[in-house]
Amino acid sequence: MDAHEIPSKDPLEWFDTWLKQAEESEPNDPNAAALATATRDGAPSVRMVLAKRIGPHRFCFFTNAESRKGLELADNPRAALCFHWKTLRRQVRVEGGVSALGKRDVDRYFHSRPRASQIGATVSDQSRVLASREDLEERVRIFGEQHPGEIPRPSFWQGFYLSAEHIEFWIDGANRLHDRFLFTRRGHLWQKARLYP
């Protein structure tokens, strides 16, 4: 195979191959990605999230639905993810519509997290003004004491998945001659194109 070619195959399978390689090379969070959302009138915002695979969905993330990204997704359910694996000198960009995960999947994932993370997600009014760190820690302490057993998942803690419509693979090249391959979904098939760097 040409060193500058990606096999013509399902880009989701190719993404899985790259992610597996990143899990072996990246020191921290190989599934971290920049998530870009936008308001209804197009004002963008971006932040890092951990992209999970839940069932058949590869590009899932979880958040407080009342946070900035949650509110933006409610108004404009489209988003983009960018994975950057510095040690491999590769990037993957994914764009498409966003839908809510089912309650069962969200419950299962919420309860798979460490207890302290569950409490933190529950007591945080994500993206809203916090008076002090001490106030947050006190809320955590009180809630933990009030719930010595299983932590109930708050209704605002939701999961989403991005249905890929465009997936671009980027490979660093010498003299800025990077390799870029764009896969665009056409119904059930993918159309592949090479892009100028």
N, C-alpha and C positions, 0 to 999 in steps of 0.2 A: 504493500500500500504506500502511496505517496505520503511522505512525512508531513505534507501540508494539506492533507485531505482528512475529512471526517467521513467515516463510512455512511453511505446512504441508508439510514435505518431510522427507526422511530427515535426522535430526539429525546423522548422521555427515558428511553433505555440508555441513551448516550449520557444523559444527565446523571442517571444512577451510577454509571461507570465512573464518571468524574467525581461524584460525591464520595464514592467508596475510596478513590485514590486520595481525595482531600482528607478523609478520616484518618488516613495513615500518615499524612504529611503535615497537616495543620496543627499547631500546638494547642489551639483553643477554638471551640465552637465551629467546626467546619460547615455546619448548617446555618451559620449566621448570614443574613442578607439584609441589604438596605431595602426597606419597603417604602415606596412612594405612593401617596394618595393625593387627592385634590378635592377642593370644595366644589360645589355645584357650578360656580362661576370660573373654575379653573385655577384657583390659587393653590400651588403645590406645597406639600410638606413631606419630609422624609425622616426615617428613623431606622435603627437596626432592630430586627426581630430574629427569632429562631424559627426557621421553617421546618415543619415536621411532616412526616408521611403518615397519614391516617387512612387506613384501608386503601382504596385505589387512588387516593388523592396525594400527590407528592408535595404540593405547595400550600401547606396549612400553617396557620399561625393563630395564636390565642391572645385575647386582649379584653380589657374592660370596654364594653360597647358604648359607655358614656365618655370614653376618652376622646381626644382629638381625632385619632385615626378611626375610632368607632363611629363617631358622628359624621366624619367625612365619607366613610364607606356607606353609611345609611343614605346620604344625599347623592353620592356618586359612586356606585358599586363597581368601579374599575380601579386597577392598581398595577404597579410594576414592582418586580423584585430584581435586585442585582446581587449576585454572589461573586465575591472576589477572593480567589485563593492565591495569596501572594507567593507562597512557596512553590506553587505549580505555574505561576505566571499565566493564570487563566481567569476568565470571567464568564459568567452566564447571565444573560438578561432574559426575564420572563415577563410577558405582558398579557393581560386579559381581564375578563370579568370576575367579580368576586361574589361568592355565595356563602350563606351560613352553613356550618356543619350541623348535623343532627344532634339532638339533646343527648342521646346515648353516648355518642363519640366524645362530646364535650365533657360529660360527667366522668367517663372513663379516664380521659386524659387528666382532668383536674385532680382526681383522686390518686393518680399515679405520681404526682409531684410530692416533694417533701412536705411534711406538715407545716413547717415554718413558711414555705412558699405559698401554701394554700391560705394561711392566715394573712400573709402580706397582701395577696391579691384581693382578699375579701375586705380588708379595712382601708385599702387605698382608694381615695377619690381621685383616680388617675387623671393627670393633666390639669387639675384644679389647684388653686393657691393653697399652700400649706404654711401655717403660721410658724412652726418650728419642727426640727427633727425630734425634739422631746415629745411633742404632741403625737407624732406618728408612733414612736416607740411605746408610748402609754396606751394608745389604741390597740396596738399589737398585744401588749401584756394583758389588758382587760379582756379582750376578745378570747385570747387563749385560755384564760382562767374560766370564762363563761362557757367554753366549749372544750371540755377535757377529752371528749370522744371524737368521733368523725366530724370533720368540718363540712358544713353544708355548702354546696357550690352556690354562690350568689347568682341571681338571675342575670345580672349585668355582665357576668364573665362568660364570654362567648368565643366560639371558634369559627374561623373562616377558611375557605380554600379558594385559591386563584386557579381558574380554568384557563390553561395556557392557550393563547391564540397565536402568539409569536414567541419563539425561543431563539436567542442568538448566542452562539458560542464564539468566544474571542480567545485567541492564542497569541501570546507575545511573540513578536518577530524582531530580528535584527534590523537596525536602520529604520525602525518604525514601519516595517513591512509586515504588519500583523495579519494573521489569518482570521477572517470573520465569516461565519456561516449562519445564515438566517433561515429558520424553518417557520413557515406560515401554515396554519391549519386551514384546509379547504374541505369542509365536511368532515369525513372520517379519515382523510388522508393529509399528509404533510408535503408541502412544496418546499424544496431546498434551493437556496441561492447563495453564491459567494458574493461578499460585499467588498468594495474597496476599503482599505484600512483608514 
